[in-house]
Amino acid sequence: MSNIFKKIFSLTRDNDSKRDFQTCCTPMEVFDEQKVKAIVKHWLLSIDEYETIPDDIVALNFNLWEAVEEDGGSCYTLELTGAKQYDAEDDDWACEEDFDPRLRNCDALQLSSAIPWEDILKGLVEVLKELKVELGEINLFQVEHITVGFTEGNLEVIK
């Protein structure tokens, strides 16, 4: 098995099971908060380990978006960007991508588009709020403003 597949498997593996490639790359059919939290936590720790957030970044946005496959299938996934400005009254600030981490996309997180988008947003708000408490010391959570939301929707404030 190549190193890239080993790394992918390590992102989603827990102590009780070993996932094969198909399982790893198949979107979750239900929002499993603990699995999502483990995947997002590993991703955030990886970003924090390898990235330095510029001092002028005042806001981070976790952007939810729907990835469409060539076969027409789709799933929701998550990406992270940062901005030098924040406006609580105008969510367009999140369109400014002044910080674009190398690990921008949380590739291991794939949520079936059959899950209602409202459930995905609500679940990710909860996961990110919990991780903000658990991982409060990492550089990402030192940024003044943190939000999450879908590309075409309103942003939910995490911090």
Phi and psi in degrees as a GROMACS rama.xvg file:
@    title "Ramachandran Plot"
@    xaxis  label "Phi"
@    yaxis  label "Psi"
@TYPE xy
-72.0541  161.174  SER-2
-62.2794  -35.4776  ASN-3
-63.8604  -40.5922  ILE-4
-67.8487  -37.5715  PHE-5
-61.1904  -41.2278  LYS-6
-65.4496  -43.6503  LYS-7
-59.263  -45.8571  ILE-8
-63.2676  -37.4253  PHE-9
-66.383  -23.4434  SER-10
-69.3319  -31.0626  LEU-11
-116.712  0.125092  THR-12
-82.7335  136.331  ARG-13
-109.1  -178.823  ASP-14
-71.7064  -17.8263  ASN-15
-94.6677  -13.4009  ASP-16
-148.578  158.294  SER-17
-121.442  122.905  LYS-18
-89.1199  145.306  ARG-19
-91.0799  173.633  ASP-20
-59.8133  -43.0292  PHE-21
-61.7559  -43.7076  GLN-22
-63.6729  -41.9583  THR-23
-61.9989  -37.5072  CYS-24
-98.6694  5.75904  CYS-25
-92.6117  128.045  THR-26
-59.5286  144.791  PRO-27
-65.6002  134.014  MET-28
-85.9847  -20.1869  GLU-29
-131.613  154.247  VAL-30
-79.8625  102.325  PHE-31
-95.3546  101.147  ASP-32
-56.5949  -40.8883  GLU-33
-67.9368  -40.9945  GLN-34
-66.6404  -44.5011  LYS-35
-60.6292  -43.9048  VAL-36
-61.4035  -43.089  LYS-37
-63.2409  -42.0877  ALA-38
-65.4676  -48.5738  ILE-39
-66.3625  -38.9463  VAL-40
-60.3833  -47.176  LYS-41
-61.2396  -42.7696  HIS-42
-61.4632  -47.6171  TRP-43
-63.1923  -41.2932  LEU-44
-64.6936  -36.1836  LEU-45
-66.2518  -44.203  SER-46
-60.6905  -46.3747  ILE-47
-62.1083  -34.9509  ASP-48
-70.9266  -36.2956  GLU-49
-107.361  -6.40376  TYR-50
-119.088  150.503  GLU-51
-116.665  120.723  THR-52
-79.9724  125.078  ILE-53
-58.0887  147.617  PRO-54
-60.8262  -25.7011  ASP-55
-87.0772  3.30831  ASP-56
-82.1062  118.949  ILE-57
-108.939  -9.42558  VAL-58
-146.991  143.427  ALA-59
-120.073  144.812  LEU-60
-128.81  128.214  ASN-61
-92.2641  107.338  PHE-62
-94.5471  121.754  ASN-63
-91.5777  136.868  LEU-64
-150.922  160.256  TRP-65
-100.684  116.96  GLU-66
-89.4798  130.197  ALA-67
-109.457  127.283  VAL-68
-83.0572  164.951  GLU-69
-60.7386  -31.6074  GLU-70
-81.3425  2.3833  ASP-71
94.1085  -12.1919  GLY-72
-71.1122  158.542  GLY-73
-147.197  161.526  SER-74
-151.951  158.609  CYS-75
-90.4521  145.246  TYR-76
-144.108  -179.504  THR-77
-132.419  142.419  LEU-78
-137.336  163.187  GLU-79
-127.512  131.671  LEU-80
-137.421  164.75  THR-81
-131.067  157.692  GLY-82
-134.425  153.586  ALA-83
-82.1757  -8.42952  LYS-84
-134.255  157.967  GLN-85
-144.866  137.503  TYR-86
-136.705  108.365  ASP-87
-62.1497  -21.2828  ALA-88
-94.3772  -11.7804  GLU-89
-141.827  106.078  ASP-90
-68.1072  -5.95586  ASP-91
-65.2194  -14.2892  ASP-92
-55.6463  -31.2054  TRP-93
-70.291  -11.9475  ALA-94
-74.9883  -19.1116  CYS-95
-78.3435  120.816  GLU-96
-111.417  75.3673  GLU-97
-83.7963  -19.2848  ASP-98
-126.969  119.451  PHE-99
-130.691  89.4852  ASP-100
-64.0401  151.832  PRO-101
-57.4341  -36.619  ARG-102
-95.3634  47.1624  LEU-103
-54.5  -43.9137  ARG-104
-96.0993  137.658  ASN-105
-87.6989  78.0562  CYS-106
-60.6007  -28.5829  ASP-107
-75.5987  -14.6289  ALA-108
-95.262  110.747  LEU-109
-132.702  116.978  GLN-110
-114.637  127.55  LEU-111
-54.6849  138.477  SER-112
-71.9684  -4.07177  SER-113
-75.4011  -18.7129  ALA-114
-75.6336  131.278  ILE-115
-56.6518  134.92  PRO-116
-59.0948  -32.2549  TRP-117
-62.8853  -37.3746  GLU-118
-68.4908  -38.4101  ASP-119
-65.144  -47.1338  ILE-120
-61.8732  -47.5383  LEU-121
-59.8432  -44.6729  LYS-122
-63.5841  -42.0909  GLY-123
-70.9487  -32.5592  LEU-124
-59.7741  -47.2257  VAL-125
-63.207  -45.3076  GLU-126
-60.3811  -46.8491  VAL-127
-67.3538  -35.9946  LEU-128
-65.8201  -40.7421  LYS-129
-64.4287  -43.1588  GLU-130
-67.7621  -31.4752  LEU-131
-59.9934  -37.7231  LYS-132
-74.8824  -48.4676  VAL-133
-64.4209  -39.8929  GLU-134
-111.404  27.9318  LEU-135
-54.3904  -21.456  GLY-136
-84.7208  -13.6799  GLU-137
-73.633  155.261  ILE-138
-58.9039  -35.9905  ASN-139
-58.1921  -39.2681  LEU-140
-85.299  5.28155  PHE-141
-87.7841  -14.0473  GLN-142
-65.0133  142.04  VAL-143
-63.893  -41.2074  GLU-144
-123.799  134.227  HIS-145
-136.83  131.018  ILE-146
-133.583  167.667  THR-147
-144.111  144.847  VAL-148
176.22  169.393  GLY-149
-79.5685  153.465  PHE-150
-48.6344  -44.997  THR-151
-101.952  13.2485  GLU-152
-118.843  -174.802  GLY-153
-77.1495  152.158  ASN-154
-93.3084  141.45  LEU-155
-100.693  133.802  GLU-156
-82.2448  128.316  VAL-157
-97.7259  -38.3772  ILE-158
